[in-house]
């Protein structure tokens, strides 16, 4: 997983910088969640509507909710850059 995320961050950063789209930087960490094949369509809809969704609920609040819902222990000091 770490190698995949590293490659995604590397190639997408290069792509954005080559297009002169302004400053861009990834945070240091990442989270990875598996998705049941039956829920793939739902996840795609979420991604397509993400901008509007995050006007109602911040990414941070949503992420905390996922961690709490699935019993993932975390320390706020290390979750956000």
N, CA, C and O atoms as a CHARMM CRD file, in Angstrom:
* protein
*
  324
    1    1 UNK  N      0.82400  -1.18000   0.00000 PROA 1      0.00000
    2    1 UNK  CA     0.00000   0.00000   0.00000 PROA 1      0.00000
    3    1 UNK  C      0.87400   1.25100   0.00000 PROA 1      0.00000
    4    1 UNK  O      0.60700   2.20200  -0.73500 PROA 1      0.00000
    5    2 UNK  N      1.91200   1.24700   0.82200 PROA 2      0.00000
    6    2 UNK  CA     2.77700   2.43200   0.91000 PROA 2      0.00000
    7    2 UNK  C      3.41400   2.74900  -0.44200 PROA 2      0.00000
    8    2 UNK  O      3.51000   3.91500  -0.82600 PROA 2      0.00000
    9    3 UNK  N      3.84600   1.71900  -1.15800 PROA 3      0.00000
   10    3 UNK  CA     4.47100   1.94200  -2.46600 PROA 3      0.00000
   11    3 UNK  C      3.46100   2.51300  -3.46800 PROA 3      0.00000
   12    3 UNK  O      3.80100   3.41000  -4.24000 PROA 3      0.00000
   13    4 UNK  N      2.24900   2.01200  -3.46300 PROA 4      0.00000
   14    4 UNK  CA     1.20700   2.51500  -4.35000 PROA 4      0.00000
   15    4 UNK  C      0.91000   3.98700  -4.06300 PROA 4      0.00000
   16    4 UNK  O      0.84300   4.79400  -4.99000 PROA 4      0.00000
   17    5 UNK  N      0.73100   4.34300  -2.79300 PROA 5      0.00000
   18    5 UNK  CA     0.44000   5.72500  -2.42000 PROA 5      0.00000
   19    5 UNK  C      1.60700   6.63200  -2.80000 PROA 5      0.00000
   20    5 UNK  O      1.39200   7.73100  -3.31200 PROA 5      0.00000
   21    6 UNK  N      2.81500   6.19700  -2.56000 PROA 6      0.00000
   22    6 UNK  CA     4.00800   6.97800  -2.91900 PROA 6      0.00000
   23    6 UNK  C      4.01200   7.26800  -4.42300 PROA 6      0.00000
   24    6 UNK  O      4.29500   8.39400  -4.83300 PROA 6      0.00000
   25    7 UNK  N      3.70100   6.26500  -5.24600 PROA 7      0.00000
   26    7 UNK  CA     3.68800   6.43700  -6.69800 PROA 7      0.00000
   27    7 UNK  C      2.55400   7.37200  -7.13600 PROA 7      0.00000
   28    7 UNK  O      2.75000   8.20400  -8.02200 PROA 7      0.00000
   29    8 UNK  N      1.39300   7.24600  -6.53400 PROA 8      0.00000
   30    8 UNK  CA     0.27200   8.14700  -6.85300 PROA 8      0.00000
   31    8 UNK  C      0.63800   9.59100  -6.51100 PROA 8      0.00000
   32    8 UNK  O      0.40400  10.49800  -7.30900 PROA 8      0.00000
   33    9 UNK  N      1.20100   9.79900  -5.34900 PROA 9      0.00000
   34    9 UNK  CA     1.59300  11.14800  -4.94600 PROA 9      0.00000
   35    9 UNK  C      2.65600  11.71200  -5.88500 PROA 9      0.00000
   36    9 UNK  O      2.57700  12.86900  -6.29800 PROA 9      0.00000
   37   10 UNK  N      3.63600  10.90000  -6.21600 PROA 10     0.00000
   38   10 UNK  CA     4.74100  11.35200  -7.06500 PROA 10     0.00000
   39   10 UNK  C      4.24800  11.73800  -8.45700 PROA 10     0.00000
   40   10 UNK  O      4.54500  12.82900  -8.94200 PROA 10     0.00000
   41   11 UNK  N      3.50400  10.85200  -9.09300 PROA 11     0.00000
   42   11 UNK  CA     3.08700  11.11100 -10.47200 PROA 11     0.00000
   43   11 UNK  C      2.03600  12.21600 -10.55700 PROA 11     0.00000
   44   11 UNK  O      2.06100  13.01300 -11.49400 PROA 11     0.00000
   45   12 UNK  N      1.12300  12.27500  -9.60500 PROA 12     0.00000
   46   12 UNK  CA     0.11000  13.33100  -9.65900 PROA 12     0.00000
   47   12 UNK  C      0.74000  14.69400  -9.37300 PROA 12     0.00000
   48   12 UNK  O      0.32800  15.69000  -9.96800 PROA 12     0.00000
   49   13 UNK  N      1.71600  14.76300  -8.48600 PROA 13     0.00000
   50   13 UNK  CA     2.40700  16.02800  -8.22400 PROA 13     0.00000
   51   13 UNK  C      3.12200  16.52100  -9.47600 PROA 13     0.00000
   52   13 UNK  O      3.04000  17.70000  -9.82100 PROA 13     0.00000
   53   14 UNK  N      3.81400  15.62500 -10.14800 PROA 14     0.00000
   54   14 UNK  CA     4.49300  15.99700 -11.40000 PROA 14     0.00000
   55   14 UNK  C      3.48900  16.50200 -12.43200 PROA 14     0.00000
   56   14 UNK  O      3.72600  17.51700 -13.08700 PROA 14     0.00000
   57   15 UNK  N      2.37400  15.80100 -12.57600 PROA 15     0.00000
   58   15 UNK  CA     1.34700  16.15500 -13.55300 PROA 15     0.00000
   59   15 UNK  C      0.81100  17.56500 -13.28400 PROA 15     0.00000
   60   15 UNK  O      0.67700  18.37000 -14.20600 PROA 15     0.00000
   61   16 UNK  N      0.50900  17.85300 -12.03700 PROA 16     0.00000
   62   16 UNK  CA    -0.03200  19.16300 -11.65600 PROA 16     0.00000
   63   16 UNK  C      1.00800  20.25700 -11.89000 PROA 16     0.00000
   64   16 UNK  O      0.68200  21.31600 -12.42800 PROA 16     0.00000
   65   17 UNK  N      2.23300  20.01600 -11.49900 PROA 17     0.00000
   66   17 UNK  CA     3.29300  21.02700 -11.65800 PROA 17     0.00000
   67   17 UNK  C      3.59800  21.29200 -13.12400 PROA 17     0.00000
   68   17 UNK  O      3.83900  22.43800 -13.50400 PROA 17     0.00000
   69   18 UNK  N      3.59300  20.24600 -13.96000 PROA 18     0.00000
   70   18 UNK  CA     3.84400  20.43400 -15.40400 PROA 18     0.00000
   71   18 UNK  C      2.77900  21.31100 -16.05100 PROA 18     0.00000
   72   18 UNK  O      3.05600  22.00500 -17.02900 PROA 18     0.00000
   73   19 UNK  N      1.59800  21.28300 -15.52500 PROA 19     0.00000
   74   19 UNK  CA     0.50400  22.06500 -16.09500 PROA 19     0.00000
   75   19 UNK  C      0.39900  23.45800 -15.49800 PROA 19     0.00000
   76   19 UNK  O     -0.51500  24.21100 -15.83200 PROA 19     0.00000
   77   20 UNK  N      1.32300  23.80200 -14.62100 PROA 20     0.00000
   78   20 UNK  CA     1.34300  25.14000 -14.03600 PROA 20     0.00000
   79   20 UNK  C      0.08800  25.48600 -13.26200 PROA 20     0.00000
   80   20 UNK  O     -0.40600  26.61100 -13.32900 PROA 20     0.00000
   81   21 UNK  N     -0.41900  24.52100 -12.53300 PROA 21     0.00000
   82   21 UNK  CA    -1.68400  24.71100 -11.82300 PROA 21     0.00000
   83   21 UNK  C     -1.49200  25.33200 -10.44000 PROA 21     0.00000
   84   21 UNK  O     -2.37400  25.22300  -9.58800 PROA 21     0.00000
   85   22 UNK  N     -0.35800  25.97600 -10.20900 PROA 22     0.00000
   86   22 UNK  CA    -0.11400  26.62100  -8.92900 PROA 22     0.00000
   87   22 UNK  C      0.50400  25.67100  -7.91900 PROA 22     0.00000
   88   22 UNK  O      0.87000  24.54100  -8.24400 PROA 22     0.00000
   89   23 UNK  N      0.61200  26.15100  -6.68900 PROA 23     0.00000
   90   23 UNK  CA     1.23400  25.35000  -5.63900 PROA 23     0.00000
   91   23 UNK  C      0.38300  24.13000  -5.33700 PROA 23     0.00000
   92   23 UNK  O     -0.84400  24.20300  -5.26800 PROA 23     0.00000
   93   24 UNK  N      1.05400  23.02300  -5.16200 PROA 24     0.00000
   94   24 UNK  CA     0.37100  21.80100  -4.77500 PROA 24     0.00000
   95   24 UNK  C      1.30100  20.99700  -3.89100 PROA 24     0.00000
   96   24 UNK  O      2.49300  20.89300  -4.18300 PROA 24     0.00000
   97   25 UNK  N      0.78900  20.43700  -2.83600 PROA 25     0.00000
   98   25 UNK  CA     1.58400  19.58100  -1.97500 PROA 25     0.00000
   99   25 UNK  C      0.70100  18.56900  -1.26400 PROA 25     0.00000
  100   25 UNK  O     -0.41200  18.88400  -0.84400 PROA 25     0.00000
  101   26 UNK  N      1.19700  17.38000  -1.13700 PROA 26     0.00000
  102   26 UNK  CA     0.49500  16.32500  -0.41800 PROA 26     0.00000
  103   26 UNK  C      0.83600  16.41700   1.05500 PROA 26     0.00000
  104   26 UNK  O      1.93800  16.83600   1.41100 PROA 26     0.00000
  105   27 UNK  N     -0.08700  16.03200   1.91000 PROA 27     0.00000
  106   27 UNK  CA     0.24500  15.89500   3.32400 PROA 27     0.00000
  107   27 UNK  C      1.13400  14.66300   3.47800 PROA 27     0.00000
  108   27 UNK  O      1.22300  13.84300   2.56400 PROA 27     0.00000
  109   28 UNK  N      1.78000  14.53200   4.61000 PROA 28     0.00000
  110   28 UNK  CA     2.72100  13.43100   4.81200 PROA 28     0.00000
  111   28 UNK  C      2.04000  12.07100   4.87400 PROA 28     0.00000
  112   28 UNK  O      2.54500  11.10700   4.29800 PROA 28     0.00000
  113   29 UNK  N      0.93800  11.97300   5.53900 PROA 29     0.00000
  114   29 UNK  CA     0.31600  10.67100   5.74700 PROA 29     0.00000
  115   29 UNK  C     -0.78000  10.35900   4.74600 PROA 29     0.00000
  116   29 UNK  O     -0.99600  11.09800   3.78600 PROA 29     0.00000
  117   30 UNK  N     -1.45800   9.26500   4.98300 PROA 30     0.00000
  118   30 UNK  CA    -2.59100   8.86000   4.14600 PROA 30     0.00000
  119   30 UNK  C     -3.40400   7.82600   4.90700 PROA 30     0.00000
  120   30 UNK  O     -2.94100   7.25200   5.89300 PROA 30     0.00000
  121   31 UNK  N     -4.59400   7.60500   4.44500 PROA 31     0.00000
  122   31 UNK  CA    -5.44800   6.55500   4.98800 PROA 31     0.00000
  123   31 UNK  C     -5.91400   5.69100   3.83700 PROA 31     0.00000
  124   31 UNK  O     -6.10400   6.18600   2.72700 PROA 31     0.00000
  125   32 UNK  N     -6.09500   4.44000   4.08100 PROA 32     0.00000
  126   32 UNK  CA    -6.55800   3.52100   3.03600 PROA 32     0.00000
  127   32 UNK  C     -7.68300   2.66600   3.60800 PROA 32     0.00000
  128   32 UNK  O     -7.57900   2.13100   4.71200 PROA 32     0.00000
  129   33 UNK  N     -8.75000   2.55100   2.84200 PROA 33     0.00000
  130   33 UNK  CA    -9.90000   1.77400   3.26100 PROA 33     0.00000
  131   33 UNK  C    -10.29500   0.84600   2.12900 PROA 33     0.00000
  132   33 UNK  O    -10.25700   1.24400   0.96400 PROA 33     0.00000
  133   34 UNK  N    -10.66600  -0.35600   2.44000 PROA 34     0.00000
  134   34 UNK  CA   -11.16100  -1.27200   1.41000 PROA 34     0.00000
  135   34 UNK  C    -12.65600  -1.04000   1.22000 PROA 34     0.00000
  136   34 UNK  O    -13.33900  -0.53000   2.10900 PROA 34     0.00000
  137   35 UNK  N    -13.14400  -1.42000   0.05700 PROA 35     0.00000
  138   35 UNK  CA   -14.55200  -1.23200  -0.27100 PROA 35     0.00000
  139   35 UNK  C    -15.10600  -2.54900  -0.78900 PROA 35     0.00000
  140   35 UNK  O    -14.50100  -3.19100  -1.64800 PROA 35     0.00000
  141   36 UNK  N    -16.23400  -2.93800  -0.27400 PROA 36     0.00000
  142   36 UNK  CA   -16.92700  -4.12400  -0.75700 PROA 36     0.00000
  143   36 UNK  C    -17.28500  -3.92400  -2.23200 PROA 36     0.00000
  144   36 UNK  O    -17.74200  -2.84200  -2.60200 PROA 36     0.00000
  145   37 UNK  N    -17.09300  -4.92000  -3.07300 PROA 37     0.00000
  146   37 UNK  CA   -17.43100  -4.76100  -4.49600 PROA 37     0.00000
  147   37 UNK  C    -18.86400  -4.28500  -4.73200 PROA 37     0.00000
  148   37 UNK  O    -19.13300  -3.60800  -5.72500 PROA 37     0.00000
  149   38 UNK  N    -19.76700  -4.62200  -3.85000 PROA 38     0.00000
  150   38 UNK  CA   -21.15900  -4.19600  -3.99200 PROA 38     0.00000
  151   38 UNK  C    -21.33600  -2.68900  -3.79300 PROA 38     0.00000
  152   38 UNK  O    -22.35700  -2.12800  -4.19200 PROA 38     0.00000
  153   39 UNK  N    -20.35500  -2.03600  -3.18200 PROA 39     0.00000
  154   39 UNK  CA   -20.46000  -0.60900  -2.88500 PROA 39     0.00000
  155   39 UNK  C    -19.63900   0.26400  -3.82700 PROA 39     0.00000
  156   39 UNK  O    -19.55700   1.47300  -3.61100 PROA 39     0.00000
  157   40 UNK  N    -19.03800  -0.30000  -4.84900 PROA 40     0.00000
  158   40 UNK  CA   -18.19100   0.47600  -5.75700 PROA 40     0.00000
  159   40 UNK  C    -18.97600   1.60800  -6.41200 PROA 40     0.00000
  160   40 UNK  O    -18.46800   2.72600  -6.48900 PROA 40     0.00000
  161   41 UNK  N    -20.17800   1.36000  -6.88100 PROA 41     0.00000
  162   41 UNK  CA   -20.98400   2.41200  -7.52600 PROA 41     0.00000
  163   41 UNK  C    -21.25700   3.55200  -6.54300 PROA 41     0.00000
  164   41 UNK  O    -21.22000   4.72300  -6.91800 PROA 41     0.00000
  165   42 UNK  N    -21.52500   3.20800  -5.30600 PROA 42     0.00000
  166   42 UNK  CA   -21.78200   4.22300  -4.27800 PROA 42     0.00000
  167   42 UNK  C    -20.53500   5.07900  -4.03600 PROA 42     0.00000
  168   42 UNK  O    -20.63500   6.29800  -3.89800 PROA 42     0.00000
  169   43 UNK  N    -19.37500   4.44800  -3.98400 PROA 43     0.00000
  170   43 UNK  CA   -18.12000   5.18200  -3.78300 PROA 43     0.00000
  171   43 UNK  C    -17.84800   6.09900  -4.97400 PROA 43     0.00000
  172   43 UNK  O    -17.40500   7.23300  -4.79000 PROA 43     0.00000
  173   44 UNK  N    -18.10300   5.63000  -6.17300 PROA 44     0.00000
  174   44 UNK  CA   -17.92000   6.47600  -7.35900 PROA 44     0.00000
  175   44 UNK  C    -18.82600   7.70600  -7.30700 PROA 44     0.00000
  176   44 UNK  O    -18.39800   8.80700  -7.65400 PROA 44     0.00000
  177   45 UNK  N    -20.06300   7.52400  -6.88000 PROA 45     0.00000
  178   45 UNK  CA   -20.98600   8.66700  -6.75000 PROA 45     0.00000
  179   45 UNK  C    -20.46200   9.65000  -5.70800 PROA 45     0.00000
  180   45 UNK  O    -20.51300  10.86500  -5.90100 PROA 45     0.00000
  181   46 UNK  N    -19.96000   9.11000  -4.60900 PROA 46     0.00000
  182   46 UNK  CA   -19.39500   9.96500  -3.55700 PROA 46     0.00000
  183   46 UNK  C    -18.23900  10.79300  -4.11500 PROA 46     0.00000
  184   46 UNK  O    -18.17100  12.00000  -3.88200 PROA 46     0.00000
  185   47 UNK  N    -17.34500  10.16100  -4.83800 PROA 47     0.00000
  186   47 UNK  CA   -16.19500  10.87300  -5.40300 PROA 47     0.00000
  187   47 UNK  C    -16.66500  11.96200  -6.36200 PROA 47     0.00000
  188   47 UNK  O    -16.14900  13.07900  -6.33300 PROA 47     0.00000
  189   48 UNK  N    -17.63300  11.64400  -7.20300 PROA 48     0.00000
  190   48 UNK  CA   -18.14400  12.62100  -8.17200 PROA 48     0.00000
  191   48 UNK  C    -18.78000  13.82100  -7.47700 PROA 48     0.00000
  192   48 UNK  O    -18.75400  14.92900  -8.01200 PROA 48     0.00000
  193   49 UNK  N    -19.34800  13.61200  -6.29300 PROA 49     0.00000
  194   49 UNK  CA   -20.06100  14.67800  -5.57100 PROA 49     0.00000
  195   49 UNK  C    -19.26400  15.23000  -4.39000 PROA 49     0.00000
  196   49 UNK  O    -19.80500  15.95500  -3.55500 PROA 49     0.00000
  197   50 UNK  N    -17.99700  14.88900  -4.32500 PROA 50     0.00000
  198   50 UNK  CA   -17.19100  15.20500  -3.15200 PROA 50     0.00000
  199   50 UNK  C    -17.11700  16.70400  -2.85700 PROA 50     0.00000
  200   50 UNK  O    -17.20700  17.10700  -1.69700 PROA 50     0.00000
  201   51 UNK  N    -16.95700  17.52200  -3.87600 PROA 51     0.00000
  202   51 UNK  CA   -16.83600  18.95700  -3.64400 PROA 51     0.00000
  203   51 UNK  C    -18.07600  19.50900  -2.94300 PROA 51     0.00000
  204   51 UNK  O    -17.95900  20.24100  -1.96000 PROA 51     0.00000
  205   52 UNK  N    -19.24600  19.16700  -3.43700 PROA 52     0.00000
  206   52 UNK  CA   -20.49900  19.62700  -2.81100 PROA 52     0.00000
  207   52 UNK  C    -20.65900  19.02400  -1.41000 PROA 52     0.00000
  208   52 UNK  O    -21.10000  19.70300  -0.48300 PROA 52     0.00000
  209   53 UNK  N    -20.30400  17.76900  -1.26900 PROA 53     0.00000
  210   53 UNK  CA   -20.42800  17.08800   0.02400 PROA 53     0.00000
  211   53 UNK  C    -19.60500  17.79900   1.09400 PROA 53     0.00000
  212   53 UNK  O    -20.06300  17.96500   2.22400 PROA 53     0.00000
  213   54 UNK  N    -18.38700  18.22100   0.73900 PROA 54     0.00000
  214   54 UNK  CA   -17.50700  18.83700   1.73900 PROA 54     0.00000
  215   54 UNK  C    -17.85800  20.29000   2.02500 PROA 54     0.00000
  216   54 UNK  O    -17.21200  20.92400   2.85900 PROA 54     0.00000
  217   55 UNK  N    -18.85100  20.82000   1.36300 PROA 55     0.00000
  218   55 UNK  CA   -19.39400  22.11900   1.77000 PROA 55     0.00000
  219   55 UNK  C    -20.27000  21.95500   3.00600 PROA 55     0.00000
  220   55 UNK  O    -20.47200  22.90500   3.76100 PROA 55     0.00000
  221   56 UNK  N    -20.79200  20.74200   3.20900 PROA 56     0.00000
  222   56 UNK  CA   -21.68000  20.45400   4.33800 PROA 56     0.00000
  223   56 UNK  C    -20.93100  19.84000   5.51900 PROA 56     0.00000
  224   56 UNK  O    -21.27000  20.08900   6.67600 PROA 56     0.00000
  225   57 UNK  N    -19.92400  19.04600   5.22300 PROA 57     0.00000
  226   57 UNK  CA   -19.14500  18.37800   6.26600 PROA 57     0.00000
  227   57 UNK  C    -17.68300  18.43100   5.85800 PROA 57     0.00000
  228   57 UNK  O    -17.33300  18.06200   4.73700 PROA 57     0.00000
  229   58 UNK  N    -16.83000  18.88800   6.76400 PROA 58     0.00000
  230   58 UNK  CA   -15.41400  18.98000   6.41900 PROA 58     0.00000
  231   58 UNK  C    -14.81700  17.58500   6.23400 PROA 58     0.00000
  232   58 UNK  O    -15.31400  16.59600   6.77200 PROA 58     0.00000
  233   59 UNK  N    -13.74900  17.54100   5.46600 PROA 59     0.00000
  234   59 UNK  CA   -13.03100  16.28000   5.28900 PROA 59     0.00000
  235   59 UNK  C    -12.57100  15.74900   6.64100 PROA 59     0.00000
  236   59 UNK  O    -12.67800  14.55300   6.91200 PROA 59     0.00000
  237   60 UNK  N    -12.05800  16.63700   7.48800 PROA 60     0.00000
  238   60 UNK  CA   -11.55500  16.20400   8.79500 PROA 60     0.00000
  239   60 UNK  C    -12.65500  15.55700   9.63000 PROA 60     0.00000
  240   60 UNK  O    -12.44000  14.50800  10.23800 PROA 60     0.00000
  241   61 UNK  N    -13.82600  16.17700   9.65800 PROA 61     0.00000
  242   61 UNK  CA   -14.93300  15.59600  10.42500 PROA 61     0.00000
  243   61 UNK  C    -15.37300  14.25500   9.84100 PROA 61     0.00000
  244   61 UNK  O    -15.66100  13.31000  10.57600 PROA 61     0.00000
  245   62 UNK  N    -15.42000  14.18600   8.53000 PROA 62     0.00000
  246   62 UNK  CA   -15.80800  12.93000   7.89100 PROA 62     0.00000
  247   62 UNK  C    -14.79100  11.82200   8.18600 PROA 62     0.00000
  248   62 UNK  O    -15.17200  10.68900   8.47900 PROA 62     0.00000
  249   63 UNK  N    -13.50400  12.15200   8.10900 PROA 63     0.00000
  250   63 UNK  CA   -12.44300  11.16900   8.34700 PROA 63     0.00000
  251   63 UNK  C    -12.47600  10.67500   9.79000 PROA 63     0.00000
  252   63 UNK  O    -12.36100   9.47700  10.05000 PROA 63     0.00000
  253   64 UNK  N    -12.63300  11.61600  10.72700 PROA 64     0.00000
  254   64 UNK  CA   -12.75700  11.21800  12.13200 PROA 64     0.00000
  255   64 UNK  C    -13.93800  10.26900  12.32300 PROA 64     0.00000
  256   64 UNK  O    -13.84100   9.28100  13.05200 PROA 64     0.00000
  257   65 UNK  N    -15.04900  10.57700  11.66400 PROA 65     0.00000
  258   65 UNK  CA   -16.23600   9.73100  11.75600 PROA 65     0.00000
  259   65 UNK  C    -15.98000   8.32400  11.25800 PROA 65     0.00000
  260   65 UNK  O    -16.42500   7.35200  11.86800 PROA 65     0.00000
  261   66 UNK  N    -15.25800   8.21300  10.14200 PROA 66     0.00000
  262   66 UNK  CA   -14.91300   6.87300   9.61900 PROA 66     0.00000
  263   66 UNK  C    -14.03600   6.11200  10.60200 PROA 66     0.00000
  264   66 UNK  O    -14.27000   4.93400  10.87400 PROA 66     0.00000
  265   67 UNK  N    -13.02600   6.79000  11.13100 PROA 67     0.00000
  266   67 UNK  CA   -12.13700   6.13100  12.09300 PROA 67     0.00000
  267   67 UNK  C    -12.91500   5.67800  13.32400 PROA 67     0.00000
  268   67 UNK  O    -12.73200   4.55900  13.80400 PROA 67     0.00000
  269   68 UNK  N    -13.77400   6.54200  13.82600 PROA 68     0.00000
  270   68 UNK  CA   -14.56800   6.19500  15.01100 PROA 68     0.00000
  271   68 UNK  C    -15.54900   5.06500  14.71300 PROA 68     0.00000
  272   68 UNK  O    -15.67600   4.12700  15.50000 PROA 68     0.00000
  273   69 UNK  N    -16.24200   5.15000  13.58100 PROA 69     0.00000
  274   69 UNK  CA   -17.25500   4.14900  13.21700 PROA 69     0.00000
  275   69 UNK  C    -16.65300   2.74800  13.14100 PROA 69     0.00000
  276   69 UNK  O    -17.29200   1.77200  13.53200 PROA 69     0.00000
  277   70 UNK  N    -15.43100   2.65400  12.64000 PROA 70     0.00000
  278   70 UNK  CA   -14.82600   1.33700  12.45500 PROA 70     0.00000
  279   70 UNK  C    -13.79700   0.98200  13.52500 PROA 70     0.00000
  280   70 UNK  O    -13.02600   0.03500  13.37100 PROA 70     0.00000
  281   71 UNK  N    -13.79600   1.75700  14.61300 PROA 71     0.00000
  282   71 UNK  CA   -12.96700   1.42000  15.76100 PROA 71     0.00000
  283   71 UNK  C    -11.47400   1.53400  15.52900 PROA 71     0.00000
  284   71 UNK  O    -10.69000   0.79700  16.12800 PROA 71     0.00000
  285   72 UNK  N    -11.07400   2.45900  14.65700 PROA 72     0.00000
  286   72 UNK  CA    -9.64900   2.66800  14.39500 PROA 72     0.00000
  287   72 UNK  C     -9.12700   3.67300  15.41500 PROA 72     0.00000
  288   72 UNK  O     -9.60300   4.80600  15.48000 PROA 72     0.00000
  289   73 UNK  N     -8.15400   3.25700  16.20400 PROA 73     0.00000
  290   73 UNK  CA    -7.56600   4.16200  17.18800 PROA 73     0.00000
  291   73 UNK  C     -6.63500   5.13300  16.47700 PROA 73     0.00000
  292   73 UNK  O     -5.92100   4.76000  15.54600 PROA 73     0.00000
  293   74 UNK  N     -6.65000   6.38300  16.92800 PROA 74     0.00000
  294   74 UNK  CA    -5.78400   7.39800  16.33100 PROA 74     0.00000
  295   74 UNK  C     -5.50200   8.47700  17.35700 PROA 74     0.00000
  296   74 UNK  O     -6.21200   8.61800  18.35300 PROA 74     0.00000
  297   75 UNK  N     -4.46200   9.22600  17.09200 PROA 75     0.00000
  298   75 UNK  CA    -4.07100  10.34100  17.94700 PROA 75     0.00000
  299   75 UNK  C     -4.12900  11.58900  17.06700 PROA 75     0.00000
  300   75 UNK  O     -3.40400  11.67900  16.07600 PROA 75     0.00000
  301   76 UNK  N     -4.97100  12.53700  17.41300 PROA 76     0.00000
  302   76 UNK  CA    -5.15400  13.76100  16.63100 PROA 76     0.00000
  303   76 UNK  C     -3.84000  14.46000  16.29300 PROA 76     0.00000
  304   76 UNK  O     -3.72400  15.10400  15.25000 PROA 76     0.00000
  305   77 UNK  N     -2.86000  14.33300  17.16900 PROA 77     0.00000
  306   77 UNK  CA    -1.57700  15.00800  16.91700 PROA 77     0.00000
  307   77 UNK  C     -0.89500  14.48600  15.67300 PROA 77     0.00000
  308   77 UNK  O     -0.07300  15.18500  15.08100 PROA 77     0.00000
  309   78 UNK  N     -1.21900  13.27300  15.26400 PROA 78     0.00000
  310   78 UNK  CA    -0.52100  12.66000  14.12900 PROA 78     0.00000
  311   78 UNK  C     -1.39400  12.47700  12.89900 PROA 78     0.00000
  312   78 UNK  O     -0.92000  11.97100  11.88200 PROA 78     0.00000
  313   79 UNK  N     -2.65300  12.87700  12.96800 PROA 79     0.00000
  314   79 UNK  CA    -3.55400  12.67100  11.84100 PROA 79     0.00000
  315   79 UNK  C     -3.44800  13.77800  10.81800 PROA 79     0.00000
  316   79 UNK  O     -3.52900  13.51900   9.61700 PROA 79     0.00000
  317   80 UNK  N     -3.26600  15.01700  11.27100 PROA 80     0.00000
  318   80 UNK  CA    -3.26100  16.17900  10.35900 PROA 80     0.00000
  319   80 UNK  C     -1.90000  16.83000  10.33400 PROA 80     0.00000
  320   80 UNK  O     -1.20200  16.87800  11.34700 PROA 80     0.00000
  321   81 UNK  N     -1.52700  17.32900   9.17900 PROA 81     0.00000
  322   81 UNK  CA    -0.26300  18.09200   9.05800 PROA 81     0.00000
  323   81 UNK  C     -0.45400  19.48900   9.57100 PROA 81     0.00000
  324   81 UNK  O      0.48400  20.28600   9.55700 PROA 81     0.00000
